[in-house]
């Protein structure tokens, strides 16, 4: 399988992107997310999956690239859980009082549950791709088994 063009997978990628932009990386939380200790390549891969779907919708997604984007998003989820969530309240409370204060507090209050939804959607995407990959490989080796970044994706997304 060279390119993924499955409509359910594409719909799921669109849903992931919409959820990420609206509930995870919105204007209230983005400044705090950018403080996470992650390399530029990880951020670039997250952006490709969550914000650049138009580039791939019609020509399809390269399977190995999708897997790398999912792995990057899983690293993001783990970093957000470990680095951001413990101090999110204090970071929100340290921002200046203004007309957006209530909206910032709402975004922060919902961040944990929104991050869980994001992780669940990513896990659904990963398992769906792995299923397609396994069917496509037949007796051969599925692509996911050749990508070391994927070994811990499930654990990172579930949080164990």
C-alpha positions in Angstrom: 0.0 0.0 0.0 1.7 3.2 -1.2 -0.9 5.7 -0.2 -3.8 5.7 2.2 -7.0 6.9 0.6 -9.5 5.2 2.8 -12.4 7.6 3.4 -12.9 6.6 7.1 -9.2 7.2 7.8 -9.3 10.6 6.1 -12.4 11.5 8.0 -10.7 10.5 11.2 -7.6 12.6 10.3 -9.9 15.6 9.7 -11.6 15.0 13.1 -8.2 14.9 14.8 -7.2 18.1 13.2 -10.4 19.9 14.1 -10.2 18.7 17.7 -6.5 19.7 18.0 -7.0 23.2 16.6 -10.2 23.9 18.6 -9.5 22.3 21.9 -5.7 21.6 22.3 -3.8 24.2 20.4 -6.3 27.1 20.5 -5.2 30.7 21.1 -5.4 30.3 24.9 -3.3 27.2 25.2 -0.9 27.5 22.3 1.6 29.7 24.2 1.9 27.1 26.9 2.1 24.2 24.5 5.1 25.8 22.8 7.0 25.6 26.1 6.9 21.8 25.9 10.3 20.3 25.5 10.0 18.8 22.0 12.2 19.1 19.0 11.2 21.0 15.8 10.8 17.8 13.8 8.2 16.6 16.2 6.3 19.9 16.0 6.5 19.8 12.2 5.0 16.2 12.1 2.2 17.3 14.4 1.4 20.2 12.2 1.3 18.0 9.1 -1.2 15.7 10.7 -3.4 18.4 12.4 -3.2 21.3 10.0 -2.1 20.3 6.5 -4.7 17.7 5.5 -5.5 19.6 2.3 -2.0 18.7 1.0 -2.9 15.0 1.2 -6.7 14.6 1.0 -6.8 13.9 -2.8 -3.5 12.3 -3.5 -3.6 10.2 -0.3 -1.3 9.9 2.7 2.0 7.9 2.7 1.6 5.2 5.3 5.0 5.5 6.8 4.6 9.3 7.1 1.2 8.9 8.8 2.8 6.5 11.3 5.6 9.0 12.1 3.0 11.8 12.5 1.0 9.6 14.9 4.2 8.8 16.9 5.0 12.6 17.1 1.5 13.3 18.4 1.8 10.5 20.9 5.1 12.1 22.2 3.2 15.4 22.4 0.4 13.7 24.5 3.0 12.2 26.8 4.9 15.5 27.1 1.6 17.5 27.8 0.7 15.0 30.5 4.1 15.1 32.2 5.2 18.7 31.6 2.1 20.9 31.2 -0.9 19.4 33.1 0.8 19.5 36.6 1.4 23.3 36.2 -1.4 24.3 33.9 -3.6 25.9 36.6 -0.7 28.1 37.9 0.3 29.1 34.3 -3.3 30.1 33.5 -3.6 32.0 36.8 -0.4 33.9 36.2 -1.7 35.4 32.9 -3.0 39.0 33.1 -6.6 39.5 34.0 -8.6 40.6 30.9 -11.7 39.9 28.9 -10.3 36.5 27.9 -9.7 35.4 31.4 -12.8 33.2 31.7 -12.2 31.7 28.3 -8.6 30.9 29.2 -9.8 29.2 32.5 -12.4 27.2 30.6 -9.7 26.0 28.1 -7.5 25.0 30.9 -10.3 23.3 32.8 -11.1 21.2 29.8 -7.6 20.5 28.7 -7.2 17.1 30.5 -10.4 15.7 29.0 -9.7 17.3 25.6 -6.2 15.7 25.6 -7.7 12.4 26.4 -10.1 12.7 23.4 -7.2 13.6 21.2 -5.2 10.6 22.4 -8.3 8.3 21.9 -8.7 9.6 18.3 -5.0 9.1 17.6 -5.2 5.5 19.0 -8.3 4.8 16.8 -6.3 6.2 13.8 -3.3 4.1 14.6 -5.2 0.8 15.1 -7.2 1.5 11.9 -4.0 2.1 9.9 -2.4 -1.0 11.4 -5.4 -3.1 10.4 -5.2 -1.8 6.8 -1.5 -2.2 6.8 -1.7 -5.8 7.9 -4.3 -6.7 5.3 -2.3 -5.0 2.6 0.9 -6.7 3.6 -0.7 -10.1 3.3 2.1 -12.6 4.2 4.7 -9.7 4.0 5.8 -7.5 6.8 3.4 -4.6 7.7 5.0 -1.2 7.6 4.2 -0.4 11.2 6.5 -3.2 12.4 9.5 -1.6 10.7 9.2 1.8 12.5 10.8 1.9 15.9 9.0 5.1 16.9 5.8 3.1 17.0 6.9 0.6 19.7 5.6 2.7 22.5 2.7 4.6 20.8 0.0 2.7 22.6 1.5 3.2 26.0 2.1 6.9 25.4 -1.5 7.4 24.2 -3.1 5.5 27.0 -0.8 7.0 29.6 0.7 3.9 31.2 
